[in-house]
Amino acid sequence: MARIDAFLKLGTQQGCSDVHLAVGVPPMLRMHGDLLPIKFRDLRAAELEGYIAEILTRSQAEHFARGNDLDFSYVSADGGRFRVNVYRKETGIGATFRAIPSEVPTLDKLGLPPIVTKLCDYHQGMILVTGSTGTGKSTTLAAMIDHLNTTRRLNIISLEDPIEFVHRSKNSQVIQRELGTHIPSFAEGVRAAMREDPDVILVGELRDGETIRMAMTAAETGHLVLGTLHTTSAVKTIDRIIDALPVEEREQTKSFLAQSLIAVVTQVLVKTADGRGRKAICEVMVMTKAIAKLIQSDQTHQIPSQLQTGRDVGMQLLDQALLAAIQAREIDPDDAYAYATEKRLFQKYITDTSMLPKVDLASAAQS
């Protein structure tokens, strides 16, 4: 058994989402959003390098020795599965292990808006799940793939970096391919997938113009494409896609978005009201004729007003979702305040008054 497995076992027993190992500090666990050290000495460089070396393949070790970061999946001795990033920093190496549950959670268990389940009924077009790193995008997509796998007979091709949740084929066939192991790039993976009779293509990250272009082509040619972007709102997602491609392709890209983009689901993870977990809170944009017109006329800044009034088709702003979850006593209002856009609407709910903006009483009196 690799020595690093002891830290991973401790972390999963505590219910953490991530285990952090870095030279110069003790091992740390991400517990419900907070980073907490465990009772252990500061890790030394040679010690941590030895731990990591025990779990690397020869090709991974050679890749890391050339100065590159590593992204891979790792299965510990007790069967725990982790997404791993190994990197270098000023004081030595570091590694982050993201715990991957053995069972794929259902959409119902995640408590996502009902519209997310309805989106899985589409047969072609593009659905994007966005958010910052660590907001549960991969988990949401895995739940969507599991729903499709359970309820429909499809050929689902998933392109990941690295493979996280492992899907067993149910009513559908699920083919999982890993960047660097099975495909050289996401763009090449999509290009290959289109020759493999797919119904659904999941693209782990639309990280460059070529991948976005290939994903758009797949969506336009009759496939359902699921993908992620590290954007924090529907508007920023649309703007990122348009800006990622050359200026001469801008009109074509806007036309694609207006015609083939089905929805954008942007999520954050907020502490639950009891502080014992985190819940995904989502902003949802569903493509309508009005939003399509705003995109084509370069008025994406007006999209939030459409989300605010589009509840009948499943749309909502992040602030609306946060307020509803606070009122239902599902999430911690103090944590929700940190994610809110219009913070004034949340001030009456927070319990930690130190979070409120400070008022200069002298200046207020003079005015």
C-alpha positions, 0 to 999 in steps of 0.5 A, a space after each residue: 500500500 502506498 504511504 499516501 493512502 493513509 492520508 487519503 483514507 483519513 480524509 475520506 473518513 472525515 468526509 472531506 472533498 479534497 486532500 492537500 499535500 505541500 512541502 512546508 505545511 502539514 496535510 490539509 483537508 477541505 471540509 465543507 469549503 474550509 481548509 483545515 490542517 490535520 495533526 501531523 508535522 510539516 511535510 519535508 521535500 524529500 518525504 513528499 516526493 517519496 510519497 508521490 513517486 510511489 503512485 506515479 507510472 513511469 511515463 507520469 514520472 518522466 512527464 513531471 521530471 520535465 517540469 510539467 504539472 500532472 493531472 491523473 486519476 488514482 485509485 487507493 488501496 481501499 478502492 477510493 478514487 481521486 482526481 490528482 494534480 501534482 505541481 511545483 511551487 517555490 518551496 517544493 512540490 505539492 499535490 491536491 487529491 479530489 475525492 470522487 464518490 464511488 457512486 454517481 449521484 442522481 440529479 434528485 440527490 444533488 437537489 438541482 433545479 427540475 429544469 436540469 433534468 428536462 434538459 437531458 431530454 434534448 437530442 441535439 444542441 449544446 448544454 454548458 455547465 459553468 462555474 469556478 474551479 471546485 463548484 461541482 461542475 463535474 458532479 453535475 455533468 456525471 449526474 446528467 450522464 447517469 440520467 441519460 444512461 439510465 433513461 435512454 438508449 444512446 451512445 455516449 462518448 465522454 472526453 475527460 481530463 482525467 476520468 473521474 466518475 466511472 460510468 457502467 453502461 446501463 441502457 446506454 453505452 458509455 465510452 470514457 476517454 482520457 486526455 493524454 491517455 486515449 486522446 491528445 487534446 479535447 479538440 482531437 477527441 471531439 473530432 474522433 468522436 464524431 466518427 464513432 456514431 455518437 448520440 451524446 458527446 461530453 467535453 470535459 472543458 471547452 478550454 480553447 478556440 479549436 475545442 469550442 469550434 469542434 464542439 459547435 460543429 458536433 452540436 450543429 450536426 445533430 449531436 447533444 454536446 455537454 461541456 464546461 467553462 470556467 465562467 461565473 454567469 450566463 453572460 460571461 459564458 456567452 461572451 467567452 465563447 464569442 471572444 475565443 474565436 477569431 473576429 471573422 468568425 464572430 457573426 457565425 458564432 453568434 448565430 450558432 449560440 442563438 440556434 444551437 445553445 440550449 442552456 447555460 447552468 452556472 453553479 456555486 457551492 454554498 454551505 448548508 444551513 447546518 454547516 455539515 455540507 454544501 449545496 449547489 445553487 444554480 443560475 439557469 439560462 434557457 435559450 429563448 427567442 428573446 435571448 437569441 435576439 440579444 446575442 445576435 444584436 450584441 446586447 448580452 448585458 440585457 440577458 439578466 433581465 430575461 433570466 429574472 422574468 423567465 421562471 416559467 421556462 426554468 430560468 433564474 438569476 443566481 441571486 434569486 436562487 440564493 434568496 429562495 434557498 435562504 428562505 427555505 433554510 437550506 443554506 447558510 445566509 452568511 456564505 450566500 452573502 459572499 456569492 450574491 451580486 446584489 448584496 443589499 438584498 441579503 443584508 437582512 439575513 446575515 448573522 455575522 454583522 462584520 460582513 456588512 459594509 462599514 459606514 463612515 458615520 462622520 461622512 454620513 453626518 456631513 452629507 
